[in-house]
Amino acid sequence: MRNYIKAELYRNLHRLYFWNFTLITSAFVLFFIILGKMVGSGNLPMLLELGIEMLGVPIFLVFMPIDMVSGEEIKNLTLKNSVSFGIPRSKIVLSKIIVTVILSFIAAIIILAVFLGSGTILFGTEGVTTFLVKEFTLRLLGAIPLWIGAISIGTFLSFIISNYTLCSFAYAGSFVVVRPIIRLLGTLVSDKFMYINNILITTRLDSLSKLYEQKFQPVVADTMIYAAIVGAAYTIAFTILSILYFNKKEVK
């Protein structure tokens, strides 16, 4: 399994797909920071607050690493090579998720470095407090298990939907459409649906990024622990589902 993970990392790190995704995303971040500097409507504290408010965005960005690690092989029918080499299917699934997480972390570190580095250079550190830095860091760490849970969902969908367009719509819809439907059912049918709403990845990310009276309140331990539990639950559940499905799937 270790050798397969190394091979997958080597394959993806030596492709333009990964670096194009990372560099283009970083370029967009840099562009908007420069634009904010040009119009004179920003500072580093505002950027940190914006980063906290946008904790939900990475669940959509991670679909690209999911596609490059799992989706493309399934779509191009090259996954059969790994199966024919005798690698257990469960290890293939686990390796795909692990590699996607590692690539997402590498991309995130680069994008975050551009975000914080350019913000510091252009705006300086005036107004930045220890409290804000701590909150930014803690909320970012709290979101990581939820992002990993999203990767597990996306990997499962890539195994069952080989068409890129359909898979991307299904993935985005699972985060954009499901929550409003659950809330509507909670209002019209039964308030018990709100229990489901409370364990959605998007709901937990909102709890980490929520603002109160336009000032950040300290994130509490319970919120962090709840996010970790929810993220771990999604990761375990959809990893198992992926393994069960892939074990029965005919790989051509």
C-alpha positions as CSV (number, residue, x, y, z in Angstrom):
1,M,0.0,0.0,0.0
2,R,2.9,2.4,0.8
3,N,4.4,1.8,-2.6
4,Y,1.1,2.4,-4.3
5,I,0.7,5.7,-2.4
6,K,4.2,6.7,-3.4
7,A,3.5,5.8,-7.0
8,E,0.2,7.8,-7.0
9,L,1.9,10.8,-5.4
10,Y,4.7,10.7,-8.0
11,R,2.3,10.4,-10.9
12,N,0.1,13.3,-9.8
13,L,2.9,15.6,-8.6
14,H,4.6,15.2,-12.0
15,R,1.5,16.3,-14.0
16,L,0.4,19.7,-15.1
17,Y,-3.1,19.1,-13.8
18,F,-2.2,19.4,-10.2
19,W,0.1,22.4,-10.6
20,N,-2.2,24.2,-13.0
21,F,-5.0,23.9,-10.4
22,T,-2.8,25.1,-7.6
23,L,-1.2,28.0,-9.5
24,I,-4.5,29.2,-11.1
25,T,-6.2,29.2,-7.7
26,S,-3.3,31.0,-6.1
27,A,-3.3,33.5,-9.0
28,F,-7.0,34.3,-8.3
29,V,-6.3,34.8,-4.6
30,L,-3.4,37.1,-5.4
31,F,-5.5,39.0,-8.0
32,F,-8.2,39.8,-5.5
33,I,-5.8,40.8,-2.8
34,I,-4.0,43.2,-5.2
35,L,-7.4,44.5,-6.4
36,G,-8.3,45.2,-2.7
37,K,-5.1,47.1,-2.3
38,M,-5.7,49.1,-5.5
39,V,-9.1,50.2,-4.4
40,G,-7.9,50.9,-0.9
41,S,-10.6,48.8,0.8
42,G,-8.8,46.2,2.8
43,N,-6.3,45.3,5.5
44,L,-4.8,42.1,6.9
45,P,-7.3,41.7,9.7
46,M,-10.1,41.9,7.1
47,L,-8.4,39.2,5.1
48,L,-8.1,36.9,8.1
49,E,-11.8,37.5,8.8
50,L,-12.7,36.8,5.2
51,G,-10.6,33.6,5.4
52,I,-12.7,32.4,8.3
53,E,-16.0,33.3,6.6
54,M,-14.9,31.3,3.5
55,L,-14.2,28.0,5.3
56,G,-16.9,26.4,3.1
57,V,-15.1,27.1,-0.2
58,P,-12.5,24.4,0.0
59,I,-15.1,21.6,-0.1
60,F,-15.7,22.6,-3.7
61,L,-12.0,23.1,-4.5
62,V,-11.0,19.6,-3.4
63,F,-13.1,18.1,-6.2
64,M,-10.2,18.8,-8.5
65,P,-7.7,16.6,-6.6
66,I,-10.5,14.0,-6.3
67,D,-10.9,14.0,-10.0
68,M,-7.1,13.9,-10.8
69,V,-6.5,11.0,-8.3
70,S,-9.6,8.9,-8.8
71,G,-12.0,10.3,-11.4
72,E,-9.6,10.3,-14.4
73,E,-8.4,6.7,-13.9
74,I,-12.0,5.5,-13.7
75,K,-13.1,7.6,-16.6
76,N,-10.1,6.5,-18.8
77,L,-10.4,2.8,-17.7
78,T,-6.8,2.7,-16.5
79,L,-7.7,1.6,-12.9
80,K,-7.8,-2.0,-14.2
81,N,-3.9,-1.9,-14.3
82,S,-3.7,-1.5,-10.5
83,V,-6.3,-4.3,-10.0
84,S,-4.5,-6.6,-12.4
85,F,-1.3,-6.1,-10.4
86,G,-3.0,-7.8,-7.5
87,I,-3.3,-4.8,-5.2
88,P,-6.3,-5.4,-2.9
89,R,-9.2,-3.2,-3.8
90,S,-9.7,-2.0,-0.3
91,K,-6.1,-0.7,-0.3
92,I,-6.7,1.0,-3.7
93,V,-9.6,2.9,-2.2
94,L,-7.8,3.8,1.0
95,S,-4.7,4.9,-1.0
96,K,-6.8,7.1,-3.3
97,I,-8.3,8.9,-0.4
98,I,-5.0,9.3,1.4
99,V,-3.3,10.6,-1.8
100,T,-6.1,13.1,-2.4
101,V,-5.8,14.4,1.1
102,I,-2.0,14.8,0.8
103,L,-2.3,16.6,-2.6
104,S,-5.1,18.8,-1.1
105,F,-2.8,19.7,1.8
106,I,0.1,20.6,-0.5
107,A,-2.2,22.8,-2.6
108,A,-3.7,24.4,0.5
109,I,-0.3,25.2,2.0
110,I,0.7,26.9,-1.3
111,I,-2.6,28.8,-1.7
112,L,-2.5,29.8,2.0
113,A,1.1,31.0,1.7
114,V,0.1,33.2,-1.2
115,F,-3.0,34.5,0.7
116,L,-1.1,35.3,3.9
117,G,2.2,36.3,2.3
118,S,0.7,38.7,-0.3
119,G,-1.7,40.1,2.3
120,T,1.2,40.8,4.8
121,I,3.4,42.4,2.1
122,L,0.6,44.6,0.6
123,F,-1.2,45.6,3.8
124,G,1.3,45.1,6.6
125,T,0.4,43.7,10.0
126,E,-1.3,46.7,11.5
127,G,-4.4,45.8,13.4
128,V,-3.6,42.1,13.6
129,T,-4.2,40.8,17.1
130,T,-3.0,37.6,18.7
131,F,-6.7,36.7,19.3
132,L,-7.5,37.0,15.6
133,V,-4.5,34.9,14.6
134,K,-5.4,32.2,17.1
135,E,-9.1,32.2,16.0
136,F,-8.0,31.9,12.3
137,T,-5.7,29.0,13.1
138,L,-8.1,27.1,15.4
139,R,-11.1,27.4,13.0
140,L,-8.9,26.4,10.1
141,L,-7.7,23.3,12.0
142,G,-11.3,22.6,13.0
143,A,-12.4,22.6,9.4
144,I,-9.8,20.0,8.2
145,P,-11.7,16.9,9.4
146,L,-14.8,18.2,7.5
147,W,-12.8,18.8,4.4
148,I,-11.5,15.3,4.6
149,G,-15.0,14.0,5.0
150,A,-15.9,15.9,1.8
151,I,-13.0,14.2,0.0
152,S,-14.4,10.8,1.1
153,I,-17.8,11.7,-0.3
154,G,-16.3,12.9,-3.6
155,T,-14.2,9.7,-3.9
156,F,-17.3,7.6,-3.4
157,L,-19.1,9.5,-6.1
158,S,-16.2,9.2,-8.5
159,F,-16.4,5.5,-8.2
160,I,-20.1,5.3,-9.0
161,I,-20.3,8.1,-11.6
162,S,-17.7,7.9,-14.3
163,N,-18.9,11.0,-16.2
164,Y,-17.0,14.0,-15.0
165,T,-19.8,16.5,-15.5
166,L,-22.4,14.4,-13.8
167,C,-20.1,13.6,-11.0
168,S,-19.2,17.2,-10.4
169,F,-22.8,18.2,-10.4
170,A,-23.7,15.4,-8.0
171,Y,-20.8,16.4,-5.7
172,A,-21.7,20.1,-5.7
173,G,-25.4,19.3,-5.3
174,S,-24.7,17.2,-2.2
175,F,-23.5,20.3,-0.5
176,V,-25.5,23.0,-2.2
177,V,-28.9,21.4,-2.5
178,V,-29.2,18.9,0.3
179,R,-29.1,21.4,3.1
180,P,-31.9,23.6,1.9
181,I,-34.1,20.5,1.3
182,I,-33.4,19.2,4.8
183,R,-34.3,22.6,6.3
184,L,-37.4,22.8,4.2
185,L,-38.5,19.3,5.4
186,G,-37.7,20.4,9.0
187,T,-40.1,23.3,8.6
188,L,-42.9,21.6,6.6
189,V,-42.8,18.0,7.8
190,S,-41.0,17.5,11.1
191,D,-38.5,19.4,13.2
192,K,-36.6,16.0,13.6
193,F,-35.1,16.7,10.2
194,M,-33.1,19.5,11.9
195,Y,-31.1,16.8,13.7
196,I,-29.9,15.8,10.2
197,N,-29.2,19.4,9.4
198,N,-27.0,19.7,12.4
199,I,-24.7,16.9,11.3
200,L,-24.2,18.1,7.7
201,I,-20.7,19.1,6.7
202,T,-21.9,22.5,5.5
203,T,-23.7,23.2,8.8
204,R,-20.6,22.4,10.9
205,L,-18.4,24.6,8.7
206,D,-20.9,27.4,9.2
207,S,-20.6,26.9,12.9
208,L,-16.9,27.5,12.6
209,S,-17.1,30.6,10.5
210,K,-20.2,32.2,12.0
211,L,-20.0,35.9,13.0
212,Y,-21.8,37.4,15.9
213,E,-22.5,41.1,16.0
214,Q,-19.8,41.6,13.4
215,K,-17.1,40.5,15.9
216,F,-15.5,37.0,16.1
217,Q,-16.4,35.1,19.2
218,P,-13.9,32.6,20.5
219,V,-14.4,29.2,19.1
220,V,-15.3,26.8,21.8
221,A,-13.9,23.3,22.3
222,D,-17.3,21.7,21.8
223,T,-17.6,23.2,18.3
224,M,-14.1,21.8,17.4
225,I,-14.8,18.4,18.9
226,Y,-18.2,18.2,17.1
227,A,-16.6,19.1,13.8
228,A,-13.9,16.5,14.3
229,I,-16.5,13.8,15.1
230,V,-18.8,14.7,12.2
231,G,-15.8,14.8,9.8
232,A,-14.5,11.4,11.0
233,A,-18.0,9.9,10.7
234,Y,-18.3,11.0,7.1
235,T,-14.8,9.8,6.3
236,I,-15.3,6.4,7.8
237,A,-18.8,5.9,6.4
238,F,-18.0,6.9,2.8
239,T,-14.6,5.0,2.8
240,I,-16.5,1.9,3.8
241,L,-19.1,2.5,1.1
242,S,-16.4,3.1,-1.5
243,I,-14.7,-0.2,-0.6
244,L,-17.9,-2.2,-0.6
245,Y,-18.9,-0.7,-4.0
246,F,-15.5,-1.1,-5.6
247,N,-15.2,-4.7,-4.3
248,K,-18.3,-5.6,-6.3
249,K,-17.6,-3.3,-9.3
250,E,-16.5,-4.9,-12.5
251,V,-13.3,-3.1,-13.6
252,K,-13.0,-3.2,-17.4
